[in-house]
Amino acid sequence: MTIMKSVANPLTFSSAPYSPLKVQFMAAQQKPIPSATKTVGSKKSTTVFPLGEPGPRVSSLTSMPPVKLLTRVEQLRLLTKAEKAGLLSAVEKFGLSLSTIEKLGLLSKAEEFGVLSAATDPGTASTLLSLSLVLLILGPSFVYLVPEDYPWEIALQVVIALLSVVSGSAAFAASNLVSNLQKLN
């Protein structure tokens, strides 16, 4: 019969008596969230002073020195390594010499497309790495998802897989190169 009494009153949550101390203790533990900030503005710039901190936050982007691209190429001795690896003679055998580069205007095109500014941008290395991972995943997933009913589907699988692996590897290598060029030491 006592079981029926406890079931009959569904509004009874606990048999323990009400304790105001327990409620006050829980209220004392809650701290306000320090997400509100005060903004002090002027005509030139805006400074944000977070509550509870003595002064403004220093941005990590402004504290980094600029990347000196040619200095890093010299420090890493990239041109010497390219010469010793035989890359310059291989490129020349392919038909690309300095005079050909000059005639085609490749350096001005690279400047026009912002290749040099991208090499000094801190976000370029991570963007290239993300692109390489997407491309390296694309090839196997395309092969898995496309059916093999007709010969042209198999050929399409091979072409997409090869292109994604080659371009993903190139993007990974470019990410590594840009990351090494942007390192301070």
PAZAPA-4460 file (N, C-alpha, C; in steps of 0.05 Angstrom, whole numbers, plus 32768, in hexadecimal, padded with zeros to 4 digits):
% residues 185
    n_x    n_y    n_z   ca_x   ca_y   ca_z    c_x    c_y    c_z   seq   type   mol
   8010   7FE8   8000   8000   8000   8000   8011   8019   8000     1      M     A
   8028   8018   800C   8039   8030   800D   8045   8036   7FF1     2      T     A
   8048   8021   7FE1   8051   8025   7FC6   803D   8034   7FB6     3      I     A
   8024   802E   7FBA   800F   803C   7FAC   800D   8059   7FB3     4      M     A
   8013   8060   7FCC   8012   807C   7FD4   8028   808C   7FC6     5      K     A
   8040   8081   7FC3   8055   8090   7FB6   8051   8093   7F98     6      S     A
   8044   807F   7F8C   803E   8080   7F70   8026   8092   7F6A     7      V     A
   8014   8093   7F7D   7FFC   80A3   7F79   8002   80C0   7F79     8      A     A
   8018   80C9   7F86   801F   80E6   7F86   8037   80EA   7F75     9      N     A
   8033   80EF   7F5B   804A   80F2   7F49   8059   810C   7F4D    10      P     A
   804F   811F   7F5B   805D   8138   7F5F   8072   8137   7F75    11      L     A
   8074   8122   7F83   8088   811F   7F98   80A2   8115   7F8B    12      T     A
   80B6   8126   7F8B   80CF   8120   7F7E   80E3   8114   7F92    13      F     A
   80E3   811D   7FAA   80F6   8114   7FBD   80E9   8112   7FD8    14      S     A
   80F3   80FF   7FE8   80E8   80FC   8003   80F9   810D   8016    15      S     A
   810F   8119   800D   8120   812A   801E   8112   8145   8023    16      A     A
   8115   8150   803B   8109   816A   8040   8117   8180   8031    17      P     A
   8109   8196   802C   8114   81AE   801E   8129   81BB   802F    18      Y     A
   8140   81C1   8023   8156   81CE   8032   815D   81E8   8024    19      S     A
   8159   81FF   8031   8160   8219   8025   817F   821C   8023    20      P     A
   818E   820E   8034   81AB   8210   8032   81B6   8204   8018    21      L     A
   81AA   81EF   800F   81B2   81E2   7FF7   81AE   81F4   7FDF    22      K     A
   8198   8202   7FDE   8191   8214   7FC8   81A4   822C   7FC9    23      V     A
   81AA   8237   7FE0   81BC   824E   7FE2   81D8   8246   7FDA    24      Q     A
   81E1   822F   7FE1   81FC   8226   7FDB   81FF   8223   7FBC    25      F     A
   81EB   8218   7FAF   81EC   8215   7F92   81EC   8230   7F84    26      M     A
   81DE   8244   7F8F   81DD   825E   7F83   81F8   826C   7F87    27      A     A
   8206   8267   7F9D   821F   8274   7FA2   8235   8269   7F90    28      A     A
   8232   8250   7F86   8246   8244   7F74   8245   824F   7F58    29      Q     A
   822F   8259   7F4F   822C   8262   7F33   823A   827D   7F30    30      Q     A
   824C   827F   7F1C   825A   8298   7F17   8250   82A4   7EFD    31      K     A
   8250   82BE   7EFB   8247   82CA   7EE2   825B   82C4   7ECB    32      P     A
   8251   82C2   7EB3   8261   82BC   7E9C   826F   82D6   7E93    33      I     A
   828A   82D6   7E92   8298   82EF   7E8A   8299   82F3   7E6C    34      P     A
   8282   82F2   7E5F   8282   82F5   7E42   827C   8312   7E39    35      S     A
   8272   8322   7E4C   826C   833E   7E45   8286   834E   7E44    36      A     A
   8288   8360   7E32   82A0   8371   7E2F   8298   838E   7E2D    37      T     A
   82AA   839F   7E36   82A6   83BC   7E33   82B5   83C4   7E1A    38      K     A
   82AA   83D5   7E0A   82B7   83DF   7DF3   82BD   83FD   7DF6    39      T     A
   82D6   8404   7DF2   82DE   8420   7DF3   82E5   8428   7DD7    40      V     A
   82D7   843B   7DCC   82DB   8442   7DB0   82E7   845E   7DAD    41      G     A
   82F5   8461   7D97   82FF   847B   7D8F   82FC   847D   7D71    42      S     A
   8304   8493   7D66   8301   8497   7D49   8314   8485   7D3A    43      K     A
   832B   847F   7D45   833F   846F   7D37   833B   8451   7D39    44      K     A
   8337   8447   7D51   8334   842A   7D54   8322   8423   7D6B    45      S     A
   831C   840A   7D6E   830B   8400   7D83   831B   83EC   7D94    46      T     A
   831B   83EF   7DAE   8329   83DE   7DC0   8315   83CF   7DD2    47      T     A
   8318   83B5   7DD5   8306   83A5   7DE5   8314   839E   7DFF    48      V     A
   8308   83A5   7E16   8312   839E   7E30   8300   8389   7E3C    49      F     A
   8309   8370   7E3D   82F8   835B   7E49   82F5   8360   7E67    50      P     A
   82DD   835A   7E72   82D9   835D   7E8E   82EB   834A   7E9E    51      L     A
   82F6   8354   7EB3   8306   8344   7EC4   8324   8343   7EBC    52      G     A
   832B   8350   7EA6   8347   8351   7E9E   8350   836E   7EA0    53      E     A
   836A   8372   7EA6   8373   838D   7EAA   8375   839F   7E91    54      P     A
   837A   8394   7E7A   837D   83A5   7E63   8373   8397   7E4A    55      G     A
   8377   83A3   7E33   836E   8397   7E1A   837D   837E   7E12    56      P     A
   8371   836D   7E03   837E   8355   7DF9   8390   835D   7DE2    57      R     A
   83A7   8350   7DE0   83BA   8354   7DCA   83B4   833F   7DB5    58      V     A
   83AF   8348   7D9D   83A9   8336   7D87   83C2   8327   7D7F    59      S     A
   83BF   830C   7D7A   83D7   82FC   7D73   83DF   8302   7D56    60      S     A
   83CC   830B   7D45   83D3   8311   7D29   83E5   8329   7D26    61      L     A
   83E1   833D   7D37   83F2   8355   7D35   840D   8351   7D42    62      T     A
   8410   833D   7D53   842A   833A   7D61   843D   8329   7D50    63      S     A
   8434   831C   7D3A   8445   830C   7D2A   8454   831E   7D16    64      M     A
   846E   831A   7D14   847D   832A   7D00   8476   8321   7CE4    65      P     A
   847A   8333   7CD0   8473   832B   7CB5   8487   8316   7CAA    66      P     A
   847D   8305   7C98   848D   82F0   7C8C   849E   82FC   7C77    67      V     A
   84B8   82F7   7C79   84CB   8300   7C64   84D1   82E8   7C53    68      K     A
   84C3   82E7   7C3C   84C3   82D0   7C2B   84DF   82CA   7C1F    69      L     A
   84EC   82DD   7C14   8506   82D9   7C07   851B   82D2   7C1C    70      L     A
   8519   82DE   7C33   852C   82D8   7C49   8529   82BB   7C51    71      T     A
   8510   82B1   7C53   850C   8295   7C5B   8515   8282   7C45    72      R     A
   8511   8289   7C2C   851B   8279   7C15   853A   8277   7C17    73      V     A
   8546   828D   7C1E   8564   828C   7C21   856C   827C   7C39    74      E     A
   855E   827F   7C50   8565   8270   7C68   8561   8252   7C64    75      Q     A
   854C   824A   7C56   8547   822E   7C51   8558   8223   7C3B    76      L     A
   8566   8234   7C2C   8577   822D   7C16   8568   821C   7C01    77      R     A
   8550   8226   7BFB   853E   8218   7BE9   8549   8217   7BCC    78      L     A
   8555   822D   7BC3   855F   822D   7BA7   8577   821A   7BA4    79      L     A
   8588   8218   7BB9   859E   8205   7BB8   8594   81E8   7BB8    80      T     A
   8580   81E3   7BC9   8574   81C8   7BC9   8567   81C1   7BAF    81      K     A
   855A   81D4   7BA2   854D   81CF   7B88   8562   81CA   7B73    82      A     A
   8578   81D8   7B75   858E   81D4   7B61   859B   81B8   7B65    83      E     A
   85A0   81B1   7B7E   85AD   8197   7B83   859A   817F   7B7C    84      K     A
   8580   8183   7B7F   856D   816E   7B78   8569   816C   7B5A    85      A     A
   8573   817F   7B4B   8570   817E   7B2E   8555   8188   7B24    86      G     A
   8547   8197   7B35   852D   81A1   7B2D   8530   81B7   7B17    87      L     A
   8544   81C7   7B19   8547   81DD   7B06   854D   81D2   7AEA    88      L     A
   855E   81BE   7AE8   8564   81B2   7ACD   854C   81A3   7AC2    89      S     A
   853C   8196   7AD4   8524   8188   7ACB   8510   819C   7AC1    90      A     A
   850D   81B3   7ACE   84FA   81C7   7AC5   8504   81D3   7AAA    91      V     A
   851E   81D6   7AA7   8529   81E1   7A8E   8526   81CD   7A77    92      E     A
   8528   81B3   7A7D   8524   819E   7A68   8506   819E   7A60    93      K     A
   84F5   81A4   7A72   84D8   81A6   7A6D   84D2   81BE   7A5B    94      F     A
   84E4   81D0   7A59   84E1   81E8   7A47   84DA   8201   7A56    95      G     A
   84DE   8201   7A70   84D8   8219   7A80   84F2   8225   7A8A    96      L     A
   84FB   823A   7A7E   8514   8248   7A87   850C   8263   7A91    97      S     A
   8520   8272   7A9B   851A   828D   7AA5   8510   829F   7A90    98      L     A
   851B   829C   7A77   8511   82AD   7A61   84F4   82A6   7A5A    99      S     A
   84ED   828C   7A5C   84D2   8284   7A56   84BF   828F   7A6B   100      T     A
   84C7   828E   7A84   84B7   8299   7A9A   84B3   82B7   7A96   101      I     A
   84C8   82C4   7A8D   84C6   82E1   7A87   84B3   82E7   7A70   102      E     A
   84B6   82D7   7A5A   84A5   82DB   7A43   8487   82D6   7A49   103      K     A
   8482   82C1   7A59   8466   82BB   7A5F   845A   82CD   7A75   104      L     A
   846C   82DC   7A82   8462   82EE   7A97   8458   82E0   7AAF   105      G     A
   8464   82C9   7AB6   845A   82B9   7ACD   845D   82C7   7AE8   106      L     A
   8473   82D7   7AEB   8477   82E4   7B04   8462   82FA   7B09   107      L     A
   845C   8309   7AF4   8447   831D   7AF7   842C   8311   7AFB   108      S     A
   8427   82FA   7AEF   840D   82EC   7AF4   840C   82E2   7B10   109      K     A
   8422   82D8   7B1B   8423   82CE   7B37   841E   82E6   7B49   110      A     A
   8429   82FD   7B43   8424   8315   7B53   8407   831E   7B51   111      E     A
   83FC   831C   7B39   83E0   8324   7B34   83CD   8312   7B44   112      E     A
   83D2   82F8   7B45   83C0   82E5   7B53   83C5   82E4   7B71   113      F     A
   83D9   82F2   7B7B   83DF   82F4   7B97   83ED   82DC   7BA3   114      G     A
   83FD   82CE   7B93   840B   82B7   7B9D   841F   82BE   7BB3   115      V     A
   842D   82D4   7BB0   8441   82DC   7BC4   8433   82E5   7BDE   116      L     A
   841D   82F3   7BDC   840E   82FB   7BF4   8402   82E3   7C02   117      S     A
   83FA   82CF   7BF2   83EF   82B6   7BFE   8405   82A7   7C0D   118      A     A
   841D   82A8   7C02   8433   829A   7C10   843A   82A7   7C2B   119      A     A
   8434   82C0   7C2E   8439   82CD   7C48   8421   82CE   7C5A   120      T     A
   840A   82C6   7C51   83F1   82C6   7C61   83F2   82AF   7C74   121      D     A
   83EE   82B4   7C8F   83EF   829E   7CA2   83DA   8288   7C9E   122      P     A
   83C4   828E   7C91   83AF   827A   7C8E   83B2   8268   7C75   123      G     A
   83C6   826E   7C64   83C9   825F   7C4C   83D1   8242   7C51   124      T     A
   83E3   823D   7C63   83ED   8222   7C68   83D6   8210   7C72   125      A     A
   83C6   8219   7C84   83B0   8209   7C8E   839A   8205   7C79   126      S     A
   8396   8219   7C68   8383   8216   7C52   838C   8201   7C3E   127      T     A
   83A5   8202   7C37   83B0   81EE   7C25   83AF   81D2   7C31   128      L     A
   83B5   81D0   7C4B   83B3   81B6   7C58   8397   81AB   7C58   129      L     A
   8383   81BC   7C5D   8367   81B3   7C5C   835F   81AA   7C40   130      S     A
   8368   81BA   7C2C   8362   81B3   7C10   836F   8198   7C09   131      L     A
   8387   8193   7C12   8394   817A   7C0C   8386   8162   7C18   132      S     A
   837D   8166   7C31   836E   8150   7C3E   8354   814A   7C2F   133      L     A
   8346   815F   7C27   832D   815B   7C19   8332   814C   7BFE   134      V     A
   8347   8155   7BF0   834D   8148   7BD6   8356   812B   7BDA   135      L     A
   8366   8126   7BEF   836F   810A   7BF3   8358   80F8   7BFC   136      L     A
   8343   8103   7C08   832C   80F2   7C0F   8319   80EF   7BF7   137      I     A
   8319   8103   7BE5   8307   8103   7BCF   830C   80EB   7BBC   138      L     A
   8325   80E4   7BB6   832B   80CE   7BA4   8320   80B4   7BAC   139      G     A
   8327   80AA   7BC4   831C   8090   7BCD   82FE   8090   7BD0   140      P     A
   82F3   80A6   7BDA   82D6   80A7   7BDE   82C7   80A7   7BC3   141      S     A
   82D3   80B4   7BAF   82C7   80B4   7B94   82C7   8097   7B88   142      F     A
   82DE   8089   7B8C   82E0   806E   7B82   82CC   805C   7B91   143      V     A
   82C8   8061   7BAA   82B5   8050   7BBA   8298   8056   7BB2   144      Y     A
   8291   806F   7BAD   8275   8077   7BA8   826C   8073   7B8B   145      L     A
   827D   8075   7B78   8275   8073   7B5C   8274   8055   7B54   146      V     A
   825E   804D   7B49   825B   8030   7B41   826E   8029   7B2A   147      P     A
   8273   800F   7B27   8285   8005   7B13   8276   7FF5   7AFE   148      E     A
   8260   8000   7AF4   824F   7FF2   7AE1   825A   7FF4   7AC5   149      D     A
   8265   800A   7ABD   826E   800F   7AA2   828C   8016   7AA2   150      Y     A
   8299   8012   7A8C   82B6   8018   7A8A   82BC   8036   7A8E   151      P     A
   82AA   8047   7A85   82AF   8064   7A88   82AE   806C   7AA6   152      W     A
   829E   805E   7AB6   829E   8064   7AD3   82B8   805C   7AE0   153      E     A
   82C3   8046   7AD7   82DD   803D   7AE2   82F3   8051   7ADA   154      I     A
   82F2   805A   7AC1   8306   806E   7AB8   8303   8088   7AC7   155      A     A
   82EA   8090   7ACC   82E5   80A8   7ADC   82F0   80A6   7AF8   156      L     A
   82EC   808E   7B04   82F7   8089   7B1F   8315   808C   7B1F   157      Q     A
   8323   8081   7B0B   8340   8082   7B0A   8349   809F   7B07   158      V     A
   833C   80AE   7AF5   8344   80C9   7AF0   8340   80DB   7B09   159      V     A
   8329   80D8   7B15   8323   80E9   7B2D   8336   80E1   7B44   160      I     A
   833B   80C7   7B47   834D   80BE   7B5D   836A   80C8   7B58   161      A     A
   8373   80C6   7B3F   838E   80D0   7B3A   8390   80EE   7B3D   162      L     A
   837D   80FD   7B33   837D   811A   7B36   837C   8123   7B53   163      L     A
   836B   8115   7B63   8369   811D   7B7F   8381   8116   7B8F   164      S     A
   838E   80FF   7B89   83A6   80F8   7B98   83BD   810A   7B90   165      V     A
   83C1   8110   7B76   83D7   8121   7B6E   83D2   813E   7B78   166      V     A
   83BA   8149   7B75   83B6   8164   7B7E   83B6   8166   7B9D   167      S     A
   83AC   8152   7BAA   83AD   8151   7BC8   83C9   8150   7BD2   168      G     A
   83DA   8140   7BC5   83F6   813F   7BCC   8405   8159   7BC7   169      S     A
   83FE   8166   7BB0   840A   8180   7BAA   8402   8195   7BBE   170      A     A
   83E8   8195   7BC6   83DF   81A8   7BDA   83EC   81A3   7BF5   171      A     A
   83F0   818A   7BFC   83FD   8184   7C15   841A   818D   7C15   172      F     A
   8428   8189   7BFE   8444   8192   7BFC   8445   81B1   7BFD   173      A     A
   8432   81BE   7BEF   8432   81DB   7BF0   842C   81E6   7C0C   174      A     A
   841B   81D8   7C1A   8415   81E0   7C36   842E   81DE   7C47   175      S     A
   843D   81C8   7C43   8455   81C4   7C52   846A   81DA   7C4B   176      N     A
   846C   81E0   7C32   847F   81F5   7C29   8478   8210   7C34   177      L     A
   845F   8218   7C32   8456   8232   7C3C   845A   8233   7C5A   178      V     A
   8454   821D   7C68   8458   821C   7C85   8475   8220   7C8D   179      S     A
   8487   8213   7C7E   84A4   8216   7C83   84AD   8232   7C7C   180      N     A
   84A2   823E   7C68   84AA   825A   7C61   84A1   826E   7C75   181      L     A
   848B   8268   7C82   8480   827B   7C96   848B   8278   7CB2   182      Q     A
   849A   8263   7CB7   84A6   8260   7CD1   84BB   8275   7CD6   183      K     A
   84BE   827D   7CEF   84D0   8293   7CF5   84ED   828A   7CF4   184      L     A
   84F2   8272   7CFD   850E   8268   7CFD   8510   824E   7CEE   185      N     A
***
